[in-house]
Amino acid sequence: MTNENRRVEAATRLRELGHEFVARDLTNDQFDDINDRLRGLLELVRAAQPRERTVPSGALANFKMAVPAEGQVERHQLFSDSIVSGGANPMGLGGYLWREGDVAVMEVTLGKAFEGAPGRAHGGIVAALIDETMGLVLAINEQLAFTAQLDITYVAPTPINEPILARAWLKEQDGRKLSIEATVEAGTTLIAKAKALFIAVDPTKFLKYLSVLDQ
């Protein structure tokens, strides 16, 4: 198992722990036990070397990130540190992403820690899912851009502990302006639909703020 695979496995366990922590009633003794263990784990992690995000040096000259077709790769191949789709981010949603032609798709199951109203996911979490899925459209079209405007219509409550599916696609592009649309569904139920305006940027100006890893 590689170091990155170990990182993803540890992050997955931490996400599971967070959801179970919110979902369970614990005793004082259990809290004391958890706190003792967490203090030790926190000291262990803090003793490790600082980590910086890196990009291949070639990415500065030619931005490109391939989004896999369904079934091509394992979960969490891209954006490992992303708060939404990153498998190596213990605070994230742990989304599973792929492409269907020019349509970006992301599947997530939102656990108890993302609950807003009882039994329903928080609307802000759904918004983050939509924004991230739209970001995959940029990757499919080899564009680097930022979200300028995001308009969401919530059609139905978003369930927790059930798979939901977000889809996004490029509607049109006018110079640096990209119009992207998206939907979110739980089974056959439409949960939300959205439209967004993204503004393309020069990748060299953006990527220069990241550490460069020589290829």
C-alpha positions as CSV (number, residue, x, y, z in Angstrom):
1,M,0.0,0.0,0.0
2,T,1.4,3.4,-1.0
3,N,1.7,6.4,1.3
4,E,-1.2,8.1,-0.5
5,N,-3.4,5.0,-0.2
6,R,-2.6,5.0,3.6
7,R,-3.5,8.7,3.7
8,V,-6.9,8.0,2.0
9,E,-7.6,5.1,4.4
10,A,-6.8,7.2,7.4
11,A,-9.0,10.1,6.2
12,T,-11.9,7.7,5.5
13,R,-11.7,6.4,9.1
14,L,-11.7,9.9,10.4
15,R,-14.7,10.8,8.3
16,E,-16.5,7.7,9.6
17,L,-15.6,8.6,13.1
18,G,-17.0,12.1,12.7
19,H,-20.4,10.8,11.5
20,E,-20.6,8.2,14.2
21,F,-19.6,10.7,16.8
22,V,-22.6,12.9,15.8
23,A,-24.9,10.0,15.6
24,R,-24.2,8.4,19.0
25,D,-25.0,9.1,22.6
26,L,-21.8,8.6,24.6
27,T,-21.2,8.2,28.3
28,N,-18.8,10.4,30.3
29,D,-16.4,7.5,30.6
30,Q,-16.5,7.0,26.8
31,F,-15.8,10.8,26.2
32,D,-12.9,10.6,28.6
33,D,-11.4,7.6,26.8
34,I,-11.9,9.3,23.4
35,N,-10.3,12.5,24.6
36,D,-7.3,10.7,26.0
37,R,-6.8,8.8,22.7
38,L,-7.3,11.9,20.6
39,R,-4.7,13.9,22.5
40,G,-2.2,11.2,21.7
41,L,-3.1,11.1,18.1
42,L,-3.0,14.9,17.8
43,E,0.5,14.9,19.2
44,L,1.5,12.2,16.8
45,V,0.2,14.1,13.8
46,R,1.7,17.4,14.9
47,A,5.1,15.9,15.2
48,A,5.1,15.0,11.5
49,Q,6.7,17.2,8.8
50,P,4.6,20.0,7.3
51,R,3.0,19.1,4.0
52,E,2.6,21.4,1.0
53,R,0.3,21.0,-2.0
54,T,2.3,20.4,-5.2
55,V,1.6,20.3,-8.9
56,P,3.8,18.8,-11.7
57,S,6.0,21.4,-13.3
58,G,4.5,20.7,-16.7
59,A,1.1,21.8,-15.4
60,L,2.4,25.4,-15.3
61,A,2.7,25.4,-19.1
62,N,-0.2,23.3,-20.1
63,F,-3.1,22.9,-17.6
64,K,-4.9,19.7,-18.1
65,M,-6.6,17.2,-15.8
66,A,-8.4,14.2,-17.1
67,V,-11.6,13.2,-15.5
68,P,-12.0,9.4,-15.7
69,A,-15.0,7.6,-17.3
70,E,-17.0,5.5,-14.9
71,G,-15.2,2.3,-13.9
72,Q,-11.8,3.4,-15.1
73,V,-10.2,4.2,-11.8
74,E,-10.7,3.8,-8.1
75,R,-12.5,6.3,-5.9
76,H,-10.9,9.6,-5.1
77,Q,-8.3,9.7,-7.9
78,L,-8.5,13.4,-8.4
79,F,-8.3,16.4,-6.0
80,S,-7.2,14.3,-3.1
81,D,-7.2,17.3,-0.7
82,S,-10.5,18.7,-1.8
83,I,-13.1,19.4,0.9
84,V,-15.8,17.8,-1.4
85,S,-14.2,15.2,-3.6
86,G,-11.0,14.5,-1.8
87,G,-10.5,11.0,-0.4
88,A,-7.5,12.2,1.6
89,N,-9.4,15.0,3.3
90,P,-10.9,13.8,6.6
91,M,-13.2,16.9,6.8
92,G,-14.7,16.3,3.3
93,L,-17.6,14.5,1.6
94,G,-15.5,11.8,0.1
95,G,-17.3,12.0,-3.3
96,Y,-16.9,9.5,-6.1
97,L,-16.4,11.3,-9.4
98,W,-16.4,10.4,-13.1
99,R,-17.6,11.6,-16.5
100,E,-20.3,10.5,-18.9
101,G,-19.2,12.0,-22.2
102,D,-19.0,15.8,-21.5
103,V,-21.1,15.6,-18.4
104,A,-19.4,15.6,-15.0
105,V,-20.9,13.3,-12.3
106,M,-20.3,13.0,-8.6
107,E,-21.9,10.6,-6.2
108,V,-21.9,11.1,-2.4
109,T,-23.6,9.7,0.6
110,L,-24.0,12.5,3.2
111,G,-23.6,11.2,6.7
112,K,-25.0,12.4,10.0
113,A,-22.4,15.2,10.5
114,F,-23.8,17.0,7.4
115,E,-27.4,17.0,8.7
116,G,-29.3,20.3,8.8
117,A,-33.0,19.8,9.5
118,P,-33.6,16.4,11.1
119,G,-33.0,13.6,8.6
120,R,-32.0,16.1,5.9
121,A,-28.6,17.3,4.6
122,H,-27.7,21.0,5.1
123,G,-28.3,23.1,2.0
124,G,-24.8,24.5,2.1
125,I,-23.4,21.0,1.8
126,V,-25.5,20.5,-1.3
127,A,-24.3,23.8,-2.7
128,A,-20.7,22.7,-2.2
129,L,-21.4,19.4,-4.0
130,I,-22.9,21.3,-6.9
131,D,-19.9,23.8,-7.1
132,E,-17.4,20.9,-7.1
133,T,-19.2,19.0,-9.8
134,M,-19.3,22.1,-11.9
135,G,-15.6,22.3,-11.3
136,L,-15.2,18.9,-12.9
137,V,-16.7,20.4,-16.1
138,L,-13.9,22.8,-16.2
139,A,-11.4,19.9,-16.0
140,I,-13.2,18.1,-18.8
141,N,-13.0,21.2,-21.0
142,E,-9.4,21.9,-19.9
143,Q,-10.3,25.2,-18.3
144,L,-9.1,26.8,-15.1
145,A,-11.8,29.2,-13.7
146,F,-13.3,30.5,-10.5
147,T,-17.0,30.6,-9.5
148,A,-18.4,34.1,-10.1
149,Q,-22.1,33.4,-9.5
150,L,-24.0,30.3,-8.3
151,D,-27.8,30.2,-8.4
152,I,-29.5,27.2,-6.8
153,T,-33.1,26.1,-6.7
154,Y,-33.8,23.6,-4.0
155,V,-36.7,21.4,-5.2
156,A,-36.8,18.7,-2.5
157,P,-35.1,17.8,0.8
158,T,-31.8,16.1,0.5
159,P,-31.7,12.8,2.4
160,I,-28.7,11.7,4.6
161,N,-27.2,8.2,4.5
162,E,-28.5,7.7,1.0
163,P,-26.5,8.0,-2.3
164,I,-27.2,11.2,-4.2
165,L,-26.0,12.0,-7.7
166,A,-24.9,15.4,-9.0
167,R,-24.5,16.1,-12.8
168,A,-23.1,19.2,-14.4
169,W,-22.4,20.3,-18.0
170,L,-21.2,23.3,-20.0
171,K,-24.1,25.2,-21.4
172,E,-22.1,27.8,-23.3
173,Q,-18.9,29.8,-23.3
174,D,-18.4,33.4,-24.3
175,G,-14.7,34.3,-24.1
176,R,-13.7,33.9,-20.5
177,K,-17.3,33.4,-19.3
178,L,-18.5,29.9,-18.9
179,S,-22.1,29.1,-18.2
180,I,-22.6,25.7,-16.4
181,E,-25.8,24.0,-15.3
182,A,-26.3,21.1,-12.8
183,T,-28.8,18.9,-11.2
184,V,-28.8,16.8,-8.0
185,E,-31.0,13.7,-7.6
186,A,-31.7,11.0,-5.0
187,G,-32.8,8.0,-7.0
188,T,-35.5,9.4,-9.3
189,T,-36.2,12.5,-7.2
190,L,-34.9,15.8,-8.3
191,I,-33.4,17.6,-5.2
192,A,-31.9,20.7,-6.7
193,K,-31.0,22.4,-10.0
194,A,-28.4,25.2,-10.5
195,K,-26.9,27.6,-12.9
196,A,-23.5,29.2,-12.5
197,L,-21.1,31.7,-14.1
198,F,-17.4,30.8,-14.1
199,I,-14.6,33.1,-15.2
200,A,-11.6,31.5,-16.8
201,V,-8.1,32.5,-15.6
202,D,-4.6,32.1,-16.8
203,P,-3.4,28.8,-15.2
204,T,0.2,30.0,-14.9
205,K,-1.0,32.9,-12.7
206,F,-3.0,30.6,-10.5
207,L,-0.6,27.6,-10.2
208,K,2.4,29.8,-9.3
209,Y,1.0,30.0,-5.8
210,L,1.4,26.2,-5.4
211,S,4.6,24.4,-4.9
212,V,5.9,22.9,-8.1
213,L,7.0,19.3,-8.2
214,D,9.6,18.6,-10.9
215,Q,8.6,15.8,-13.1
